Amino acid sequence: MRCIVTGAAGFIGSHLCERLLADGHAVTGIDCFTDYYPRPIKERNLANLGGHPQFQFSELDLSQGVPAEVASGVEWVFHLAAMAGLTRSWLDFDTYNRHNLTATHRLLEALKGSPTLKRVIYASTSSVYGKYASGDETLPTKPSSPYGITKLAAEQLCRVYCDEWNVPAVVLRYFSVYGPRQRPEMGYHLFINAILQGKPIKLTGDGLQVRGNTYIADCVEATIRATQAMPGEVFNLGGGELVTVLEVFKKLERIIGKPAIIEKNPPRLGDQLATGADVTKLFRHLGWKPTTSLDDGLAKQVEWQKTLI
């Protein structure tokens, strides 16, 4: 298949590109290197891709439009590019609107009417559910942050373009993906770095927030399987284990062999209090279920982060 992966220089996007190439597909990676975190980190994510004969990279801001030659002949599109993060979205809504909503609109415009297009996989988020995101896809969508609002609006764009223009879109709502290359501002990355270096962990809230966690390889597997789903479907994508933040600290203390130093801080505005994906639908439609335990996944992330210090 000829594939496009937007957000190719990111955490999930770079892993997805590697897997698609390993499976024999041709991949065009797209990224605009937003300043959400440093560009050198994203360039490091691409390091294993640059010399592959089936990989091409385009530094492109989707919100400015998609050149016809980039979209020509594409069969699978994985739209992972987005401005992430809850807190910053309260401070810079225009940027979130541009990269999450306008960029999605421009991409869908470029794809409508394509004679070769077979699937568009849109990477959404559990944040579309809001503070309580535990259950299946019938949960009400009540985002509690501007970030979640922009992602839900982009889902609706995919639905409209599927209904009105036959763009074969499938939506995946990712739940707390972790593993090697996790973004530097994400919780597990921060927790591991702090414990490894003997520094305080800035805990927001009481630590009793519940999270369902998805290891990166499981996430990539489900994302590729979604190309076989019926257009218009929406799926939760998450791991099977639910843990509190405090329980994660205990697991990391055991894996690393050092104590966590906890510094308590007020809750984040719009933070999710409970997330846990019911993935029954994803298993029923595509036969997918998570295979990596949280202990094993955290151990792999710890080993990767040790190489960065």
RODO-2510 file (C-alpha; in nm, 4 decimals, decimal comma):
residues 309
     n   res          X          Y          Z
     1     m     0,0000     0,0000     0,0000
     2     r     0,1032     0,3614    -0,0505
     3     c     0,0592     0,5277     0,2875
     4     i     0,0674     0,8755     0,4338
     5     v     0,1427     0,9204     0,8041
     6     t     0,0869     1,2719     0,9354
     7     g     0,2694     1,3549     1,2559
     8     a     0,5399     1,1140     1,1392
     9     a     0,8090     1,2704     1,3567
    10     g     0,6056     1,2247     1,6724
    11     f     0,5974     0,9493     1,9317
    12     i     0,3274     0,7289     1,7815
    13     g     0,3774     0,8412     1,4221
    14     s     0,7434     0,7401     1,4061
    15     h     0,6668     0,3930     1,5460
    16     l     0,3814     0,3553     1,2975
    17     c     0,6067     0,4496     1,0052
    18     e     0,8633     0,1901     1,1092
    19     r     0,5998    -0,0822     1,1357
    20     l     0,4440     0,0012     0,7970
    21     l     0,7843    -0,0060     0,6300
    22     a     0,8663    -0,3372     0,7971
    23     d     0,5403    -0,4743     0,6575
    24     g     0,6472    -0,3761     0,3048
    25     h     0,4420    -0,0608     0,2520
    26     a     0,5600     0,2661     0,0972
    27     v     0,5307     0,5571     0,3410
    28     t     0,5248     0,9328     0,3018
    29     g     0,5763     1,0958     0,6388
    30     i     0,4451     1,4473     0,7001
    31     d     0,5280     1,6732     0,9931
    32     c     0,5487     2,0492     1,0490
    33     f     0,7598     2,0320     1,3680
    34     t     0,5354     2,2414     1,5911
    35     d     0,7172     2,3854     1,8907
    36     y     0,5188     2,1834     2,1436
    37     y     0,8465     2,0096     2,2257
    38     p     1,1976     2,0527     2,0816
    39     r     1,2580     1,9750     1,7156
    40     p     1,5778     1,7712     1,7837
    41     i     1,3672     1,5159     1,9734
    42     k     1,1395     1,4737     1,6719
    43     e     1,4372     1,4489     1,4381
    44     r     1,5766     1,1746     1,6620
    45     n     1,2453     0,9901     1,6269
    46     l     1,2984     0,9910     1,2490
    47     a     1,6559     0,8630     1,2692
    48     n     1,5693     0,5035     1,1781
    49     l     1,3574     0,6085     0,8797
    50     g     1,5759     0,8401     0,6752
    51     g     1,7703     0,5806     0,4803
    52     h     1,4797     0,3506     0,3972
    53     p     1,4164     0,3309     0,0210
    54     q     1,0362     0,3182     0,0703
    55     f     1,0224     0,6247     0,2963
    56     q     0,9815     0,9852     0,1912
    57     f     0,9476     1,2810     0,4235
    58     s     0,7737     1,6124     0,3668
    59     e     0,7961     1,9023     0,6109
    60     l     0,4490     2,0395     0,5617
    61     d     0,1964     2,2415     0,7612
    62     l    -0,1351     2,0750     0,6818
    63     s    -0,3307     2,3816     0,7889
    64     q    -0,1892     2,5587     0,4825
    65     g    -0,3172     2,2880     0,2476
    66     v    -0,1909     1,9623     0,0992
    67     p    -0,0178     1,9726    -0,2410
    68     a    -0,1881     1,7480    -0,4973
    69     e     0,1314     1,5546    -0,5649
    70     v     0,1560     1,4515    -0,1987
    71     a    -0,1928     1,2987    -0,1888
    72     s    -0,1868     1,1510    -0,5402
    73     g    -0,2191     0,7729    -0,5486
    74     v    -0,2409     0,7295    -0,1721
    75     e    -0,4310     0,4256    -0,0414
    76     w    -0,4035     0,4471     0,3380
    77     v    -0,3841     0,7738     0,5339
    78     f    -0,3039     0,7745     0,9045
    79     h    -0,3793     1,1208     1,0396
    80     l    -0,1899     1,1467     1,3690
    81     a    -0,0707     1,5076     1,3401
    82     a    -0,2122     1,7276     1,6156
    83     m    -0,1299     1,9808     1,8816
    84     a    -0,1457     1,7784     2,2027
    85     g    -0,1806     1,8669     2,5691
    86     l    -0,4614     1,9827     2,7954
    87     t    -0,3032     2,2710     2,9841
    88     r    -0,1584     2,4666     2,6951
    89     s    -0,4860     2,4486     2,5049
    90     w    -0,6396     2,6910     2,7578
    91     l    -0,3713     2,9466     2,6733
    92     d    -0,3391     2,9180     2,2962
    93     f    -0,6688     2,8085     2,1471
    94     d    -0,5973     2,9514     1,8008
    95     t    -0,2956     2,7242     1,7609
    96     y    -0,4954     2,4184     1,8687
    97     n    -0,7768     2,5084     1,6342
    98     r    -0,5304     2,5491     1,3479
    99     h    -0,3370     2,2257     1,3935
   100     n    -0,6233     2,0019     1,5102
   101     l    -0,9250     2,1257     1,3183
   102     t    -0,8156     2,3380     1,0222
   103     a    -0,5366     2,0935     0,9343
   104     t    -0,7841     1,8041     0,9368
   105     h    -1,0197     1,9973     0,7109
   106     r    -0,7423     2,0731     0,4617
   107     l    -0,6353     1,7091     0,4555
   108     l    -0,9894     1,5825     0,3992
   109     e    -1,0358     1,8370     0,1205
   110     a    -0,7233     1,7046    -0,0501
   111     l    -0,8457     1,3440    -0,0203
   112     k    -1,2080     1,3752    -0,1304
   113     g    -1,2669     1,2265    -0,4723
   114     s    -0,9448     1,0233    -0,4644
   115     p    -0,9879     0,7116    -0,6834
   116     t    -0,7202     0,5163    -0,4933
   117     l    -0,8041     0,5995    -0,1315
   118     k    -0,9107     0,2979     0,0759
   119     r    -0,9015     0,4244     0,4375
   120     v    -0,8335     0,7339     0,6436
   121     i    -0,7520     0,6515     1,0056
   122     y    -0,8042     0,9525     1,2299
   123     a    -0,6231     0,9431     1,5646
   124     s    -0,8518     1,0977     1,8233
   125     t    -0,8288     1,0857     2,2022
   126     s    -1,0068     0,9803     2,5188
   127     s    -1,0205     1,3534     2,5988
   128     v    -1,3328     1,3789     2,3834
   129     y    -1,5178     1,2093     2,6727
   130     g    -1,4086     1,4627     2,9329
   131     k    -1,3270     1,4048     3,2997
   132     y    -1,4823     1,0583     3,3202
   133     a    -1,3730     0,8484     3,0238
   134     s    -1,4304     0,4918     3,1396
   135     g    -1,6507     0,2757     2,9226
   136     d    -1,7329     0,1999     2,5626
   137     e    -1,7982     0,4191     2,2603
   138     t    -2,1527     0,5013     2,3753
   139     l    -2,0191     0,7248     2,6530
   140     p    -2,1332     1,0857     2,6059
   141     t    -1,8712     1,3118     2,4534
   142     k    -1,8224     1,6004     2,6981
   143     p    -1,4708     1,7407     2,6557
   144     s    -1,3345     1,9253     2,9584
   145     s    -1,0588     2,1152     2,7736
   146     p    -1,0216     2,3170     2,4529
   147     y    -0,7878     2,0411     2,3308
   148     g    -1,0631     1,7816     2,3645
   149     i    -1,3084     2,0120     2,1912
   150     t    -1,0829     2,0538     1,8862
   151     k    -1,0265     1,6795     1,8617
   152     l    -1,3982     1,6044     1,8827
   153     a    -1,4709     1,8682     1,6184
   154     a    -1,2158     1,7035     1,3893
   155     e    -1,3908     1,3687     1,4443
   156     q    -1,7109     1,5320     1,3245
   157     l    -1,5342     1,6626     1,0143
   158     c    -1,4265     1,3060     0,9365
   159     r    -1,7853     1,1885     0,9799
   160     v    -1,9218     1,4578     0,7489
   161     y    -1,6642     1,3902     0,4786
   162     c    -1,7385     1,0181     0,5079
   163     d    -2,1137     1,0751     0,4761
   164     e    -2,1120     1,3449     0,2092
   165     w    -1,7947     1,2796     0,0075
   166     n    -1,7350     0,9068     0,0652
   167     v    -1,3998     0,9676     0,2309
   168     p    -1,3575     0,6272     0,4052
   169     a    -1,2709     0,7538     0,7524
   170     v    -1,2341     0,5489     1,0712
   171     v    -1,1825     0,7124     1,4118
   172     l    -0,9614     0,5695     1,6866
   173     r    -0,9774     0,7228     2,0329
   174     y    -0,6362     0,6656     2,1919
   175     f    -0,6122     0,6179     2,5697
   176     s    -0,2826     0,7109     2,7445
   177     v    -0,0215     0,5668     2,5087
   178     y     0,3238     0,5103     2,6591
   179     g     0,6554     0,3441     2,5773
   180     p     0,9899     0,4363     2,4180
   181     r     0,9857     0,7834     2,2531
   182     q     0,6950     0,9025     2,4657
   183     r     0,6731     1,2815     2,4498
   184     p     0,8904     1,4507     2,7143
   185     e     0,6009     1,6330     2,8841
   186     m     0,3876     1,3211     2,9297
   187     g     0,3367     1,1795     3,2759
   188     y     0,5295     0,8540     3,2598
   189     h     0,8256     1,0218     3,0900
   190     l     0,8384     1,2853     3,3646
   191     f     0,7941     1,0289     3,6441
   192     i     1,0720     0,8018     3,5145
   193     n     1,3181     1,0873     3,4613
   194     a     1,2534     1,2219     3,8107
   195     i     1,3084     0,8868     3,9825
   196     l     1,6193     0,8066     3,7753
   197     q     1,7715     1,1432     3,8644
   198     g     1,6533     1,1587     4,2257
   199     k     1,4402     1,4665     4,1620
   200     p     1,0884     1,5433     4,2899
   201     i     0,7844     1,4370     4,0866
   202     k     0,5363     1,7214     4,0572
   203     l     0,2119     1,5391     4,1328
   204     t    -0,0985     1,7313     4,0241
   205     g    -0,4054     1,6381     4,2251
   206     d    -0,4266     1,3595     4,4816
   207     g    -0,2717     1,0826     4,2704
   208     l    -0,5918     0,8812     4,2705
   209     q    -0,6665     0,9629     3,9068
   210     v    -0,7286     0,6339     3,7272
   211     r    -0,5659     0,5651     3,3914
   212     g    -0,5947     0,2920     3,1334
   213     n    -0,2604     0,2580     2,9575
   214     t    -0,1748     0,1490     2,6040
   215     y     0,1738     0,0281     2,5139
   216     i     0,3023     0,1760     2,1899
   217     a     0,3371    -0,1541     2,0002
   218     d    -0,0215    -0,2490     2,0874
   219     c    -0,1388     0,0945     1,9741
   220     v     0,0399     0,0615     1,6394
   221     e    -0,1010    -0,2868     1,5807
   222     a    -0,4570    -0,1662     1,6370
   223     t    -0,4014     0,1405     1,4205
   224     i    -0,2963    -0,0733     1,1256
   225     r    -0,5802    -0,3195     1,1789
   226     a    -0,8238    -0,0277     1,1645
   227     t    -0,7618    -0,0123     0,7886
   228     q    -0,9896    -0,3181     0,7699
   229     a    -1,2758    -0,1534     0,9602
   230     m    -1,5895    -0,0241     0,7944
   231     p    -1,5808     0,3467     0,7089
   232     g    -1,7651     0,5607     0,9611
   233     e    -1,6796     0,3442     1,2620
   234     v    -1,5419     0,4828     1,5904
   235     f    -1,3310     0,2705     1,8255
   236     n    -1,1770     0,3091     2,1689
   237     l    -0,8131     0,2005     2,1707
   238     g    -0,6661     0,1322     2,5117
   239     g    -0,4867    -0,1180     2,7305
   240     g    -0,6644    -0,3485     2,9676
   241     e    -0,5051    -0,2501     3,3003
   242     l    -0,6421     0,0329     3,5140
   243     v    -0,4124     0,1896     3,7733
   244     t    -0,3984     0,5062     3,9804
   245     v    -0,1084     0,7467     3,9445
   246     l     0,0114     0,6463     4,2910
   247     e     0,0155     0,2805     4,1859
   248     v     0,2294     0,3752     3,8864
   249     f     0,4809     0,5373     4,1221
   250     k     0,5071     0,2103     4,3160
   251     k     0,5625     0,0109     3,9965
   252     l     0,8353     0,2497     3,8829
   253     e     1,0052     0,2399     4,2231
   254     r     1,0221    -0,1373     4,1965
   255     i     1,1472    -0,1369     3,8339
   256     i     1,4089     0,1353     3,8879
   257     g     1,5065     0,0379     4,2420
   258     k     1,4872     0,3936     4,3763
   259     p     1,2197     0,5799     4,5736
   260     a     0,9951     0,8419     4,4191
   261     i     1,0072     1,1875     4,5771
   262     i     0,6569     1,3342     4,5588
   263     e     0,5858     1,7075     4,5446
   264     k     0,2127     1,7756     4,5643
   265     n     0,0550     2,0400     4,3397
   266     p    -0,3039     2,1540     4,2658
   267     p    -0,5025     1,9615     4,0021
   268     r    -0,4673     2,0618     3,6384
   269     l    -0,7589     2,2517     3,4910
   270     g    -0,9741     2,0089     3,2908
   271     d    -0,7754     1,7025     3,3981
   272     q    -0,9386     1,3652     3,3475
   273     l    -1,0228     1,1912     3,6737
   274     a    -1,0741     0,8448     3,5272
   275     t    -0,9955     0,6923     3,1891
   276     g    -1,0402     0,3311     3,0945
   277     a    -1,1171     0,2061     2,7468
   278     d    -1,3712    -0,0675     2,6925
   279     v    -1,2268    -0,2179     2,3723
   280     t    -1,4905    -0,4866     2,3228
   281     k    -1,5942    -0,3302     1,9933
   282     l    -1,2385    -0,3217     1,8621
   283     f    -1,1944    -0,6897     1,9475
   284     r    -1,5304    -0,7831     1,7980
   285     h    -1,4654    -0,6024     1,4688
   286     l    -1,0905    -0,6511     1,4228
   287     g    -0,9785    -0,9205     1,6660
   288     w    -0,7453    -0,6826     1,8517
   289     k    -0,6642    -0,6867     2,2195
   290     p    -0,3630    -0,5507     2,4123
   291     t    -0,0808    -0,7973     2,4730
   292     t     0,1763    -0,5961     2,6718
   293     s     0,1413    -0,5790     3,0491
   294     l     0,1942    -0,2442     3,2195
   295     d     0,4924    -0,3817     3,4132
   296     d     0,6638    -0,5000     3,0938
   297     g     0,5826    -0,1815     2,9052
   298     l     0,7095     0,0446     3,1825
   299     a     1,0308    -0,1594     3,2057
   300     k     1,0905    -0,1035     2,8328
   301     q     1,0287     0,2679     2,8657
   302     v     1,2646     0,2885     3,1635
   303     e     1,5427     0,1178     2,9668
   304     w     1,4941     0,3612     2,6785
   305     q     1,4964     0,6671     2,9027
   306     k     1,8181     0,5505     3,0699
   307     t     1,9893     0,5961     2,7325
   308     l     1,8860     0,9623     2,7243
   309     i     2,0393     1,0638     3,0569
***
